[in-house]
Each structure stands twice: as structure tokens, then as C-alpha cells.
Amino acid sequence: MQSAEFTVNPSFNGAGNTNLLAAGNTLAVGDNGTITVTLTVDSGAEPGPYTNQVIATGTSPANQPVTDTSQDGTDPDPNDNGDAGDNGDPTVFILPVAAPFIPTLDTWGLLALAALLAGFALRSLGRQKEGSAKA
């Protein structure tokens, strides 16, 4: 996790400690800043789609709690009504999934498999002939 504008919380772990910023960080009204968080996700070989959304919390200059839900994309107010707080579409993403290893047979393996299948077919035909001869 890193930021050029803020001091990040070195104890952030995403579970018990969810504060991205270290104590004492401030953001003036109308200012902005970026925190970059790099995650490693184990998708269990499932590409998704997955969604991600965060909720930012803080305290206003009037000492009132404020919250904002993240909006997909780089425009926090895509409906251009001057209120970014009424936008909260989650970010949808698909993870790349490595193709599974599927064992294959080489030329000799394919020939052996063909011979084995031919043997089963001939054996089955032989049994059918025996059955019709007994009838």
C-alpha cells in the first residue's frame, strides 16, 4: 500500500485493522488524493465476475461523521448532478485463470490406445457371434 499524498497505516491488514491511513491524516474539502492498494486474490480457478466496492469514512470540518461509497470508474459523479454521494456502482472485474494442465498421449500412447479399443471391439463382436450361434 502506498500514497504520495498521505501517510498510510503500516498496520492495515484488511480484516481486524481496516484503516488505510495513519492517524492524523487530513483531506481538505474539495481536495483529493490517491491510495494504491495491491491485492493478491486466490480465485480458486474461478474467473468471476467479481465486484469490489469500498466505503470511505471520515469526519467533516463541522466534526460530523461522513461516508461515501466508491463509484466504478474515475468519475465520482458520472450523472453530473454535483452530488457524488448518490453514485455507488461497484467495480466489476474478471480474473485471469491459468488453463489447467491436461495430460495428453504421445504418438505411441495414441497407437496403444487405438489397439486396446480395437481389441475390445473385436472381443465384443466375438461374443455377439457366440451368442447368435447358440441361439
C-alpha positions as CSV (number, residue, x, y, z in Angstrom):
1,M,0.0,0.0,0.0
2,Q,1.3,3.4,-0.9
3,S,0.3,7.1,-1.3
4,A,2.1,10.2,-2.4
5,E,-0.4,12.4,-0.6
6,F,-1.0,10.5,2.7
7,T,0.8,8.6,5.4
8,V,-0.5,5.0,5.1
9,N,-1.3,2.8,8.1
10,P,1.5,0.2,8.3
11,S,-0.8,-2.0,10.5
12,F,-3.5,-2.2,7.8
13,N,-4.4,-5.9,7.3
14,G,-7.9,-5.6,5.7
15,A,-9.5,-7.7,8.4
16,G,-9.1,-6.5,12.0
17,N,-7.4,-3.3,11.1
18,T,-9.2,-1.7,8.1
19,N,-7.9,1.9,8.4
20,L,-5.8,2.7,5.3
21,L,-4.5,5.9,6.6
22,A,-2.3,6.5,9.7
23,A,-3.7,8.7,12.4
24,G,-3.6,12.4,11.8
25,N,-4.1,12.4,8.0
26,T,-6.5,15.1,6.7
27,L,-8.1,16.0,3.4
28,A,-9.4,19.5,2.9
29,V,-12.8,20.0,1.4
30,G,-12.5,19.8,-2.4
31,D,-9.1,18.2,-2.3
32,N,-8.3,14.6,-3.4
33,G,-5.7,12.0,-3.0
34,T,-4.8,8.5,-4.0
35,I,-4.0,5.4,-2.0
36,T,-2.8,2.4,-4.1
37,V,-3.5,-1.0,-2.6
38,T,-2.2,-4.1,-4.3
39,L,-4.0,-7.3,-3.6
40,T,-3.3,-10.9,-4.3
41,V,-6.5,-12.9,-4.9
42,D,-6.9,-16.6,-4.9
43,S,-9.9,-17.1,-7.2
44,G,-10.0,-20.9,-6.8
45,A,-9.7,-21.1,-10.6
46,E,-13.0,-19.2,-11.0
47,P,-12.6,-16.1,-13.2
48,G,-15.7,-14.3,-11.8
49,P,-17.2,-11.9,-12.4
50,Y,-16.4,-10.4,-9.0
51,T,-17.4,-7.0,-7.6
52,N,-15.4,-4.6,-5.4
53,Q,-16.7,-1.7,-3.5
54,V,-15.3,0.3,-0.6
55,I,-16.8,2.8,1.9
56,A,-14.7,5.8,2.9
57,T,-15.4,7.3,6.3
58,G,-14.2,10.5,7.9
59,T,-15.1,13.5,9.9
60,S,-16.2,16.8,8.4
61,P,-14.8,20.2,9.4
62,A,-18.0,20.6,11.5
63,N,-17.0,17.4,13.4
64,Q,-19.8,15.3,11.8
65,P,-19.2,11.7,10.5
66,V,-19.3,11.4,6.7
67,T,-19.3,8.3,4.5
68,D,-19.1,7.7,0.8
69,T,-19.4,4.6,-1.3
70,S,-17.0,4.1,-4.1
71,Q,-18.1,4.5,-7.7
72,D,-16.8,2.4,-10.7
73,G,-14.5,4.4,-12.9
74,T,-12.5,7.6,-12.5
75,D,-15.5,10.0,-12.4
76,P,-17.1,10.1,-8.9
77,D,-20.1,11.9,-10.2
78,P,-21.0,10.3,-13.5
79,N,-24.5,11.7,-13.6
80,D,-23.0,15.2,-13.3
81,N,-25.6,16.4,-10.7
82,G,-23.0,17.8,-8.3
83,D,-23.6,15.1,-5.7
84,A,-21.0,12.3,-5.8
85,G,-22.7,10.7,-2.8
86,D,-25.6,9.5,-4.9
87,N,-23.3,7.3,-7.1
88,G,-22.2,3.9,-5.9
89,D,-21.8,1.4,-8.7
90,P,-19.4,-1.3,-7.7
91,T,-16.4,-2.1,-9.9
92,V,-16.9,-5.4,-11.7
93,F,-13.8,-7.4,-12.8
94,I,-12.8,-10.8,-14.1
95,L,-9.6,-12.5,-13.0
96,P,-7.3,-14.3,-15.4
97,V,-7.3,-18.0,-14.8
98,A,-4.5,-20.2,-16.0
99,A,-5.5,-23.0,-18.2
100,P,-5.4,-26.3,-16.4
101,F,-2.8,-28.9,-17.4
102,I,-4.4,-31.7,-19.3
103,P,-2.2,-34.7,-19.8
104,T,-2.1,-36.0,-23.4
105,L,-0.7,-39.1,-25.1
106,D,2.2,-39.0,-27.5
107,T,2.1,-40.9,-30.8
108,W,2.9,-44.3,-29.2
109,G,0.3,-43.7,-26.5
110,L,-2.4,-43.0,-29.0
111,L,-1.4,-46.1,-31.1
112,A,-1.6,-48.2,-27.9
113,L,-5.0,-46.7,-27.0
114,A,-6.3,-47.4,-30.6
115,A,-5.1,-51.0,-30.4
116,L,-6.7,-51.5,-27.0
117,L,-10.0,-50.1,-28.2
118,A,-9.8,-52.3,-31.4
119,G,-9.2,-55.3,-29.1
120,F,-12.3,-54.5,-27.0
121,A,-14.4,-54.1,-30.2
122,L,-13.2,-57.4,-31.7
123,R,-13.9,-59.1,-28.4
124,S,-17.4,-57.7,-28.2
125,L,-18.0,-58.8,-31.8
126,G,-16.8,-62.3,-31.0
127,R,-19.2,-62.5,-28.0
128,Q,-22.1,-61.4,-30.2
129,K,-21.3,-64.1,-32.8
130,E,-21.1,-66.8,-30.0
131,G,-24.5,-65.6,-28.7
132,S,-26.1,-65.9,-32.1
133,A,-24.5,-69.3,-32.8
134,K,-26.0,-70.7,-29.5
135,A,-29.5,-69.4,-30.3
